[in-house]
Structures are given as structure tokens and as C-alpha cells.
Amino acid sequence: MHPLPLLSLLEARVLAVLVEKESTVPDTYPMSLNALTAGCNQKTSRHPVISASEAEVQAALDGLRRLSLAIESSGGRVMRYAHNARRVLDIPSESVALLATLVLRGPQTAAELRVNCERLHRFADASSVEAFLRELAARDAGALVVELPRQPGARETRWASLLCGPPAQEAAGSAPMAPAAAAGGEAPPDRLAALEAEVARLGGELRSLEAAVAQLRDALGVGS
């Protein structure tokens, strides 16, 4: 099995929303583009909070479909989308639920994951959550989660998703550092969320442009 290419923040968010809504709103799953966009921009149970357009979400979906992580289906008046994470990643549904919860809410302890993941899968205790996390971290095809260094004063370590690569603030194995930290100050959490959302928006625009160029090449019969 080949390692999974890194996903953009928005691609990971779209995939995680599909996983979440499959369990929480099964009557409307697979999801329409409109519903999926609303799920990505949801202000509760999300970190960071983002504001993506339907075009950006569609571009992210196109990227996931190329990796077979998302499936498009026709029926009714609109196209609908479902995830294919369990088969492509070759992990059990419990692990899919944990991975989606990490993507949606950011780094968490095993105990926090057990609570936040309850609507997707009910774990018996935090130790069972940690067992699945360690399997994800030791996966032969490439780790999908990482255990972060224990924070000062914390009793438990947190875990983070690796779908978008190593968490930027933890990559050097040190305490999180915001851009303003070098100047002796701290960047407000809402500013960091806004910056992450802007990165997601720009990534979506880039994928939209790539898709438009690909369509133009097809129309003109020009090879890539």
C-alpha cells in the first residue's frame, strides 16, 4: 500500500465532515455540496472555524475523488458525495471515527477523544481509544496520527492528525510558537484561526484554478 499524499486543510475537513455526517445525519447522507459546505463552515465542534465557498469545497472534493477518498453519486436533482476512508486507508471504522474527530476538533487527549467521538463511535474507555490511536501511529503504510509532547502541567499527552502533515506548531518538538512569539508576544487564538482559514481558502482557489486549466486542456485537446 502506498503512503497517502498529504491533504490540504480543506480536503481533510471535507473528508472528516463526510465521516461525521454519515453517523449523525444518516437520513441526508450521502451529502449534497450545499450541505457539505455548511458542515465545513460549522461554527461549533470545529477548530479552526473556516469560511469556505461551494467552489472551494467542490475543488477539495475533486482532490479527494482523485484519491478515491470521496465518491460521487447521482440521484435526484443534485450530485451527492460519500467518503471511502475505511477502504482506502484500510483501517477499522473506530479508527476512521477517531481520525475524523481529530481533524474536526484539533489535537486532543484520549479521554477528550472518547467524549467528542461518542456520536460516531462509543468507546468503552480511554484506554481503548489509545489502543486504536497507537495502531494508527504505527501503521505500515504511514502513520495517520502522532502523539504530541506532553505540555507543561498537563497530565495526559494529546494526539493530532497527520493527514495534512505534522502539526506546524509541534514539528520541532517544542512548545507551540505563534508568529508573534518571536517578537515577545502571543498571537490571539482567533487570529491564528483566521490565518488557517485564509490558507484553506487560498488552497481551495488554487485547486479551482487547476481544475479549470485541466478542463480547458481537455477542451483544446492539449496534453498536460
N, C-alpha and C positions, 0 to 999 in steps of 0.2 A: 504494500500500500504506500502510495506517495504522500509526502507531507502536504498538509493543506496550505495553499497560499494564504498569506495574511489578508484579512478583510479590512475594509475601511470601517470607521466608526459607524457610519450609517448602514453599511451592509450587515455588520454584526447586530445592530439594533433591529433591522428588519427581520433577520433570522430569528432573533430572540422573541420578538413580538409574535411571530407566527407560531412559535412553540408555546408561548404563554396563552394566546387566544384559543389555540386548539383545545386546551383544557378548561379555560374559564368561560368561553362563549362558544361552545361546540355547535350551537344552532346556526351560527353565522360563519362557520368555518367549512371550507376554505374562504379566505378573506378577499374582499374587493380592494382595489387600490385606494379608494377613499377611506375605507375602514382601517386599512393598514397604515396609511399616513396619519390618521388620528391616533392610532396606537403608538406610533413612533414619537409623536409630539405630546403625548400624555404628560401631564404635569405631576401626577402622583406616581410613586413607586418607580421613579426614573432618576438616574444620575449618569451623565448630566441631562438636564432638560434641554431639548433641542427644538428647533422650528424648521422642519424640512418641508419642501414643496412636494406636490404629487410627482412632478417631473424628476426631482431628485430621488424620491423613493422608487420610482419606476426604473431609473438608472441603476440603483442599488439592486433591485430585483433582477435586472438583466445580468448583472455581475454574478449574483447567486445562482441564476439559472445556468450560466456557463459552467459553473462548478457542480451542477446538479443538486445544489443545496435547496433550491426552490423549484417548484413545479407549477406550471401554468395550466389551468383547465378552463374550458369554455362551458357555458351553460347559462341560460337566462340571458339577460341583456348586457352583462358585464363580465369581463375576464376575472377569474378568481385564482388565488395563489395559496399554496400549501408548502410546508417545509419538508425536507427529505433528510434531515440531520442524522437521524438514527442510522439509516442505511449507509450514507456517505461516510460518516465519521466512524461507523462500526462500533458504537457504544450503546449501552443499555438506556432505556427510557429514563431511568433515575439520573443517569449522568447528563443526559440531554436537558433535563429539568434544572439541574444544578448549574450547568453552563449558561443556560438562558438567564437564570436569576442573577448570576454574576455579571453578565453583560448588561442587564437592565438596571441593576442597582449598584454596581461597582464592587470593590473589594469588601469581603465580609468574613466573619469568623464562621466556623462550622455551626455553632449554636444559632447565629443570626440566619444562616442559610436554611437551617431546619425550619425556622419560623416563616421566613419570607417565601420559601418554596412550597409551603403546605398546600396551596391550591393547585399546584402542578403535580406534586407527589408528596405523600405523607411518610416521613421517615420516622422510625421507631425512636431514635435518639441521635444526639450529636455525633457519637462515635461511628454510627453507620454512615452518616454524611461524610465524615472524614475518611472512611474507608473508600468510598466512591471517589472522593477528591484525589486520594493518593493513587488510585488506578488511573485517573485522568492525567496526573502529573508524570506517571511512569509509562505512559502509552508508547508502544513500539514505534508507531508511525509519527510520533512527535507529541510532546506534552501540550495539553489544551488548557491547563491551569498551572499556577505556580503558588507556592506558599511564600508569603512575604515575610521579611524580617520582623520580629516582634517589636512593636512600638514601645517607647519608654512608658513604663507604668501600666502597660496592658498585660492582662493575664493570659490571653489567647492570641495566637497568630491569625492573621487574615489570609484569605485566598483571593486570587484575581484571575480573570480570564486571560488567555494568551491568543485569542482569535485575532486581535489587532496587533499582536506583538507584545513584548514586555511592557508593563506599565511604565510610562516615561519617568514618573517621579521615583520609581523604585529600581530603575535599571542599573544604577551604580551601586545598589545595595546600601544606600544611605537613606536618611530621613527625607520625606518629600520636600522638594525645593521649588518654590514658585519663582517666576521671572523677577519679581520684586525683591526676593530674598537676598540677592547679591548686593542690592543697594541698602540692605539693613531693614527692610520692611517686609510685610506679607501681603500677597495679593488676595483680595477678598474672594471667598468661595464662589460668589455669584459671578465675579469677573472671570474666574477660571472656567466655569460652566459656559459662559458666553463665548470664550475663546474656543473651547472644544466644539461648541455648536457651530461656530463660524468655520472651523476646519471641516466639519461634517458637511456644511453647506457647499463649501468650495470643492470638496471631493465629489459631491453629487453633480455639481455643474461640470466638472471635468469629465465625468462618465457620460453625461448627457451629450457633451461635445464629441466624445469618442464614438458614441452610438450614432450621432448624426453623420460624422465623417464616414463611418462604415457603411451606412445606408447610401450615402452619396457615391461611394466607390462601387457598391453593388449596382446602383442605377446606371453608372457610367461604364461598368464592366472593367474597372481598373483594379488590378491586384493590390493587396496590402503590402 
